[in-house]
Amino acid sequence: MNTAIDEGILALARKRRLSAVGCMTHAPAFQQDARRLAQLDVDAGVHLNFTEALGQPGLYLPLSQLIARSYARTLDVPRLARQIERQLDAFEAAMGRRPDFIDGHQHVHQLPQIRDALLQTIARRYGADAPWVRCSAPGRQAGLPAALRWKARVIGALGAYRFGRAAAAAGLRTNRRLLGVYDFQGGSAAYAALVPLWLENMRDGDLLMCHPAMPYPGDTDMAAQRGAEFQVLNDAGFAEALLRKGLRVARMLPGDDQASMTLRVKASR
C-alpha cells in the first residue's frame, strides 16, 4: 500500500520473523519493490483486492457494500473474474512466476461470487500447480478478550468455512486456521500482550496474520498501529517467545498439508 509498509515487511522477512507476504499487485509500491521481495525466502502471494482503489481503475467498493452485494449475488461476475486475472497478471509480470498463495484484503476472497470466480480462475489458470489459499476460519481463542473472539467468529461466518470446504474439494492446500484478529488499537503494549495469547493457541498449520510497517506519517490510528506491530515483531522477545513455545516461522512448502507456524503480512487498513 505504501513504501513504509514495504520496508517494514522486507526488514522482518530478512530476519525470518515472517514467512509469507501478501501483495496488492495494482499498488505502485508493489511494482517498485517486487524485485526486492523476490530475493527473499518467503512465500509471496496475491492479496486479492476489491475495496482499495489506491488510485487505480477497477471494481472497488466499501467493504460493507461489497459484503451486501456479494450475498445478494448482484456483483458482475465477469468483471470480478477480469479483476482477479489482472491482479494475478500484475504479480506474475513483476515477480516472473506464479504466486505461492492467494488470499483477500479484508478477507474478500471468501465472499459469495468472489470465491466462486477465484476458484474457477485458479483451476483454469494453474491446474495441478495451484497456489495455496488462505482459510480465515478462526483458530483457538482461549484467553483472548470477548470482543476479539467475536470479531474472529464474524470473519469466519462470512464465508470462511464454505471457502475452506470448496478449496479442499478443488484439491487446493490451505492453512489450518487463522489467528491474529484484533481491533488495531492500543499501540505496542496492547499488541505485545496479544502475541503470547495467539502463540499459546497456535496449532500445526495455523497462520498468524499481521500488518507491520516502518513508522510513517498518517492521520489514522492504523498507521500508528502498523508501526507498533513492527516494533513487537522486530523485537528479540518475539523470537524468544517462539523458542519457549516450541514454534517456528515456516513457509507452506509444496506438498505440505501443514506448516509449523506461519506468520504472514496482510496489507489491510
N, C-alpha and C positions, 0 to 999 in steps of 0.2 A: 504493500500500500504506500510506502514511502521509504526513503533510504535509511532512516533511523531504525525502522523495523528490520530492514535487511541487515544492517550492521550488527544488531543485537542477535539475530538468528545465526549469522555466519560465525560470530565470535563463540556462541555457545556450541555450535556444531563442531568447531575446531577442537573444543575441549571435551567433546563426546558427552555433553550434557543433553543433547538432542539426538534422535535417530531418524527423524522424518520431518520434512519441511513442505508445507502446503503452499502452492504458488498461485497467486491471482494473475493469470498469464496475460491479461489485457492491460495490466498496470505498467506505466512507463518504468517504474523502478525495477520490475522483474526483468524487462528487456535489458536494462542496464547491468544488472547483477547476476544474470543467469549463468554466465561463464564461470564466475567465482563459485557459485553453488555447485556446478557440475564437477568441480575438482575435489569435493568433499565426500567422505564416506558416510553418506546419509541417503535414505530414501527421499527422492524428490517427486512430488506429485502435483496434480491439478486440483486446486481449491475452487471447485465449481461455483460460479457466482451469478446470482440473479438479483442482487439487492444493492450493489455498489457500482455506480457507473464509472467513477474515477475519471470523468471527462471523456469517456468513450461511448460510441453509439451502441444500442442494443436493448434487450428486454430486461430492464431493471426496475423493480417495484419495491416500495417499503415492505418489510418482512410481513407485517400483518395482512397487507393486501395480497401478497404472494401466497400466504397460507390459505386465506379465504378463497381465492380464486382456484388454487390447486384442488382444494376439497370440493369446490363446486364444479370442478372439471371444466372451467371456462378459459384456461390458458390455451394459446395457439400452439398445438403440439409440433407442427413442422418448424415453427420459429424456435421452440425450445431445442429441438434437435440440431438446428443450424447453429445456435449459440454454443451448445455443447461441443460440436465439431470445431467451431472456430477457436474455442479455448484450448482444445486438445491440439489443434494445428499450431497455435502460437507456442505451446510448450515444446512440441517436437521441433519446430523451426529454431527455437532458441537453444535447446539442450542437445539436439542431434540424436534423440532417441525417444522411445515411448516413455510415459510416466510410470513410476513404480507403483503409484496408487492414485485413486481419485476419491475425493470427498467433497463436502459442500460448505461454503461460507454460510454461517448461521444454520448449518445442518440442512440446507435446502435440497441436497441430493436425495433425501429420503421422502420428500413430499410426493403425494399422488401426482400423476402425469410426468413430473420431472424424473422420478425414479424409473418409470417405465421407459421414457426416452433415453435415459442414461444407460440402462441395462441393455437395451436394444442396440445402442451405439457401440458399447463395449463389445458385444458379441459380433457385430458386423465388422468392426474395425480391427479387433485384436485376436479374435478366435481363441485358440487354446493358450496363447501367450498373453493373457489378460493381466492388467494391473490388479492389485488387491484393492478392496474398497472398505470404507470405514463403516462399522456398525456403531451407532450412537446410543444403543441401549445402555442404561446405567449399570455400573458395577456396584459392588457392595458400598454402602453409605454409612456404615457404623461410626458413630461419634460425630458426624457432621451436623451442623445446625439444621433445624427443620426446614427453614426457607430454602436452603441449598439442596436438601434432599427432594423437596417439592419441585424445584426447577429442573433437576436432573430427570425426575419422573415425567415432567411435561415434555421435555425434549424426546424422551423415549416414546411417549404416547403419540407424538407427531410423526409416526411412520417408521420409527427405528426398527421395531420388531418385524414389521412386514417387509421392510427393505432387507433385513438380515436373512429372512427366510427366502426371499426371492433371489438374493445373491447366492445363497447356498444351493438353491435349486439350479442356478445357472452355472454352478461349479466354480464360483469365484471365492478366493480367500478373503477373510476378514479378520480383524482383531476380535477378541472375545467380548469385552465390554469396555465402556468409556468412563473415565474419571476426569476430574479437573473442572467440573462445572461449579461456578460460583458467581457472585454478584458484581465482580470487578470493582470492589470498594475496599477501603481500609489500608491501602499502602502496603509497604513491605512487611510490616508487623503482622497484619491480617493474613497475608499470603504465606508467610513463613509458618504461621500457626496451622494453616490448612494442609500444607505439603505433607507433614508427617501423617496426618489422618488419611490422606489419599494413598500414601505408600503402605500404610498398615492394611488398607483394604485391597491392595493390588493382588491379583492372581495371575498365573502364567497366561500370557496372551492379551492382558488388558492394556489399554492405551490411555495415557495421561496427556490431555491436551493442554497447551499453554500458549501465551500470546506476548512474548517478550519483545522489548525494543531498547535500544540505547535511549537515554533521555533526550526528549525533543520538545520544543515549544508547542503547546496545544491548549485550546480553550475548553477541553473536555476532561473529565475525570479519567477517561480511558487512556489518554496519553500518559498521565502520571502513573496509572496502574500498570501499563506495559513496562515502564521503567522499573517499577517495584518488582515485577516478575523477573526481569533480567537480573536485578540485584540478588534475589534469593537463589535463582538457578545457577548464577555465576559463582556463588559463594562456596568455599570449601565445605561448609556444613552440609550442603546438599549431597555432595559426593560421599561424605562420611555417613549420612543417613542411609544412602543406598547400601553401603557396605554392611552397616549394622543390621539391616533388614534382609540381607542376602539377595538383593535385587541388582539387576544390571540394565543399562540402557541398551536396547538391541534392535537391529533392523529386522523387518519382516522378510527373511531371506526366501528365495524361490524354493518351493516345496515345503516350507514350514507351515504347519497349521497354526502354531502359536509362537510368539516370541516372548522372551522372559519379561522384560518390561520396556515398553516403548513410550518415549515422550515425543510428541510432535508439535510443531508450531502451526497454529491456525490463525491466519491473519484476519481477525474479525474485529468489529467495532468494540 
